């Protein structure tokens, strides 16, 4: 029984590792996958004027990790910038997707090589102009 559990554990770890490496390939387009992890590097900013004290972060060489599970994308920023979770998209054709939401101030475009974000929620604003690592 212990040998069977050990073998099953090793096979499970191997499968997860294979999926991660496959999902992380630089040529992989997030539109084509239900599970995707990619890192984009470039200029990122965040501004928050919600509390009356303006908080501003501007990073020239920052990065954004994109994690897609099913149809939901999560954008995980470096350098203390808050994440943008659970964003849904519509297919834009041309191997890219554009964010859909109730606000016209939400713009996120992503494909296998470029990530562009202009996302405003209340008094918080995120931007990114990044290329895939």
C-alpha positions as CSV (number, residue, x, y, z in Angstrom):
1,X,0.0,0.0,0.0
2,X,2.8,2.4,0.9
3,X,4.5,1.7,-2.4
4,X,1.3,2.4,-4.3
5,X,0.8,5.7,-2.6
6,X,4.5,6.7,-3.2
7,X,4.2,5.8,-6.9
8,X,0.9,7.8,-7.2
9,X,2.5,10.8,-5.5
10,X,5.5,10.7,-7.8
11,X,3.2,10.4,-10.9
12,X,1.0,13.3,-9.6
13,X,4.0,15.6,-9.0
14,X,5.4,14.7,-12.5
15,X,2.1,15.5,-14.1
16,X,1.8,18.8,-12.3
17,X,5.3,19.7,-13.2
18,X,4.7,18.8,-16.9
19,X,1.6,20.9,-17.0
20,X,3.4,23.9,-15.5
21,X,6.3,23.7,-17.9
22,X,3.9,23.3,-20.9
23,X,1.7,26.2,-19.7
24,X,4.7,28.4,-19.2
25,X,6.2,28.1,-22.7
26,X,7.0,31.5,-24.1
27,X,5.1,30.6,-27.3
28,X,1.9,29.6,-25.4
29,X,-1.0,31.9,-26.0
30,X,-3.2,32.3,-22.8
31,X,-6.3,32.3,-25.0
32,X,-5.6,28.8,-26.1
33,X,-5.2,27.3,-22.6
34,X,-7.6,26.7,-19.7
35,X,-4.6,26.7,-17.4
36,X,-1.8,29.3,-18.1
37,X,1.0,30.8,-16.1
38,X,3.2,33.5,-17.7
39,X,5.4,36.4,-16.6
40,X,5.5,39.7,-18.4
41,X,8.2,42.3,-17.7
42,X,8.1,46.1,-18.3
43,X,6.7,49.4,-17.0
44,X,4.1,49.0,-14.3
45,X,2.3,51.7,-12.2
46,X,-0.2,51.9,-9.4
47,X,-2.0,54.9,-7.9
48,X,-4.4,55.1,-5.0
49,X,-6.0,58.4,-4.0
50,X,-8.8,56.7,-2.0
51,X,-7.6,57.6,1.5
52,X,-6.8,61.2,0.7
53,X,-3.1,60.5,0.9
54,X,-1.9,59.7,-2.6
55,X,0.0,56.4,-2.9
56,X,2.0,56.1,-6.1
57,X,4.3,53.3,-7.4
58,X,6.1,53.6,-10.7
59,X,8.4,50.8,-11.7
60,X,10.3,50.7,-15.0
61,X,11.5,47.1,-14.7
62,X,8.6,45.5,-12.9
63,X,6.8,42.3,-13.7
64,X,3.3,40.9,-13.8
65,X,2.6,37.2,-13.4
66,X,-0.6,36.1,-15.2
67,X,-2.4,33.1,-13.9
68,X,-5.4,31.8,-15.8
69,X,-7.6,29.0,-14.5
70,X,-10.6,28.3,-16.7
71,X,-11.9,31.7,-17.9
72,X,-10.7,33.7,-14.9
73,X,-7.4,35.6,-15.0
74,X,-5.4,36.9,-12.0
75,X,-2.7,39.5,-12.4
76,X,0.0,39.4,-9.7
77,X,2.2,42.5,-9.7
78,X,5.7,42.9,-8.3
79,X,7.0,45.7,-6.0
80,X,4.1,45.9,-3.6
81,X,1.4,46.7,-6.2
82,X,-1.9,45.1,-5.3
83,X,-3.1,42.2,-7.5
84,X,-6.0,42.3,-9.9
85,X,-7.9,39.1,-9.3
86,X,-10.7,37.3,-11.2
87,X,-10.8,39.2,-14.5
88,X,-12.9,37.7,-17.3
89,X,-12.3,38.3,-21.0
90,X,-13.9,38.1,-24.4
91,X,-12.0,36.8,-27.4
92,X,-10.8,39.7,-29.5
93,X,-9.6,37.6,-32.4
94,X,-6.0,38.0,-33.6
95,X,-4.9,35.7,-30.8
96,X,-5.7,38.2,-28.0
97,X,-8.4,38.9,-25.4
98,X,-9.8,42.1,-24.0
99,X,-11.2,42.4,-20.5
100,X,-14.9,42.7,-20.2
101,X,-16.5,44.5,-17.2
102,X,-19.1,46.9,-16.1
103,X,-16.7,49.8,-16.4
104,X,-15.3,51.4,-19.6
105,X,-12.1,52.2,-17.6
106,X,-11.1,48.5,-17.5
107,X,-8.8,47.7,-20.4
108,X,-6.5,44.7,-20.4
109,X,-5.2,43.2,-23.6
110,X,-3.1,40.1,-23.4
111,X,-1.5,37.6,-25.9
112,X,1.5,35.4,-26.0
113,X,4.0,38.2,-26.1
114,X,2.4,41.5,-24.8
115,X,0.4,42.6,-21.8
116,X,-1.2,46.0,-21.7
117,X,-3.3,47.2,-18.7
118,X,-5.2,50.3,-17.9
119,X,-7.5,49.3,-15.0
120,X,-9.3,51.8,-12.9
121,X,-11.4,50.8,-9.9
122,X,-12.7,53.6,-7.7
123,X,-9.7,55.8,-6.9
124,X,-7.2,53.0,-7.7
125,X,-5.5,52.8,-11.1
126,X,-3.1,50.1,-12.4
127,X,-1.2,50.3,-15.7
128,X,1.2,47.9,-17.4
129,X,3.1,47.9,-20.6
130,X,5.0,44.6,-20.6
131,X,6.5,42.0,-22.8
132,X,6.6,38.2,-22.1
133,X,9.8,36.9,-20.5
